[in-house]
């Protein structure tokens, strides 16, 4: 025996390294167990797909304030369904590898770092052999349920991404209503015409942002407050009345040279307040769209296609600036849906 081993080239492995005899798995010798394992793995993938659908249903249907055993019902449901789905998919893949894929000992020789053409060909052959041994092509039940669970895994992503914010459509309505005061968006104090100097710009919003109910709680708060504030944000500027050239029907939209415009750029919705008081131009910092506020907010430069929506102003009995109505134009960036929404707004007016 030693003489025979002495004649083995140095590049060959030891012919008998002392490994025990190969033990076949039950699924290798018993067709019934093979089928049972296949059904079990497919069942795991199918249940994972159902759990992912349950994740989406729970996210949509369960109220965020609802509790379960003292915990947040939504968090519990989302964690249980998504975690269970990922667990079942992982266990299913592991069981597939352990019970159904090819099971035999392999010996791999060390070789130079640079692969030869023969090695590359062998690699492709091994890859194809692995695919064949996995039974991926021969086991349609596993293949289909795996694809089903992987496809369902995209559903939570779509749901979560959709909830990151409102769809990018123009906003047909904001919180502005007839008689609502214009207030400073830092202090929440109402604004009088005498508070503004010629050339001054003030960031403002509707007074309802700071109103409270009879119990002292804010009328709007939390996420709703942030969303409505982003839609209703405005800028108030004061110019010399003789510098303003209002369009027909807008002659009374200002108060002693004070005009109010939406703060949302009509290009992609960036907040704008870069004010050039000498030229009466408002510049968007994102893509340099420029609007002439002395000429009805019309675009004079940049990629924006629509003028800034203007809010008509008046003065109440106490001398504070108020809105005459909501915006008569759709507030927001110029998405394709804008034309449809603007038409509906025009039809109402």
C-alpha positions, 0 to 999 in steps of 0.5 A: 500500500505504501509503495502505491502511495509513494507513486502518487504524484504530488499534485494528487490528493491522498486517495484515502483520507480516512473519511467514513463511508457516505451516509445517504439521507432519507430523502435520497433513498425514499421517494415518499420522504423526498416528496414530503420534504418538497411539500413542506418547503413549498408550504413554508414559501406559500405561508411566507407569501401569505404573511407578507400580504398580511403585513400590507393588510395590517399596515392599512387596516390597523389604527396606529393607536390600537393596542394588543396586550399593552403593545402597539397592535400595528407594531406587533402585527408588522413585526410578526408577519414580516419576521415570520415571512423572512424566517419561513423563507430562510428555513425553507431555503436551508431545508431545501439545501439540506434535504433535496439538493445534491449531497456528496463529498468533493475534493478540490485541488489547489491551483494557481490564482490565474484560471486556465481555460479548462478551469473556467470551462469546469467552473461553468460545468460545475455551476450547471451541475449544481443547478441540476442537482438542486432540482430547480428545474425538476421541482416546479412546486418549490420553484413557483412557491419560492418565486411567489414568496420573493415576489410578495416580499416586494409588497411591504416595500411598496406599502412603506414607500407609498406612506413616506408622503402624499403622492406628487400631485398638485394640491387642490385645496389648502387650509386657507379660507375666507377671513383667516388671518395671515400669521408669522410662521415663527411666532404665530403672531398676526400681521398688520400692514404697518408691520411690513416695510417696502422690500420686506419678505415674511414667511407666513402661514394660516392662523389655524396652525396655532388655534386650540379647541375649547380644551386647550388642545391644538386643532391640528397637530402631529403629522397632519400639522406638518402636511398641512403646513407644507401645503399652506406655507406662503410668503408675504412681500411689500412693494411700491404699489406703482411697481405692481402690474396685476392681471385683470381681476387681481387689482384688489388682491393686495393691500397697499403693495402687500402681496401674498404667494405660495411658498412652494415652487411650481417646478418640483415643490421646493420651498422658496424665499430668496427675495431680490427686493430691487427686481421684485424677483423670487429665486428658487434655490433648487433649480434657479426658477425665478418668479416676478412677484410684481407681475403676478408671480410669472416665471422669468427664468428657469425650468418652472412652467407655471406662475406662483399661485397668489393668495388674495388678501384683505384687512379685517376689522382689527387691521390684520391681514386676512385671506379673501379665499383659498388659492384659486390655482392648484398649489404644488409642482407641475406634475401631469395630474395638475392640468386635471386638478386645475380644470376641476378647480376652474369648473368650481369657480 
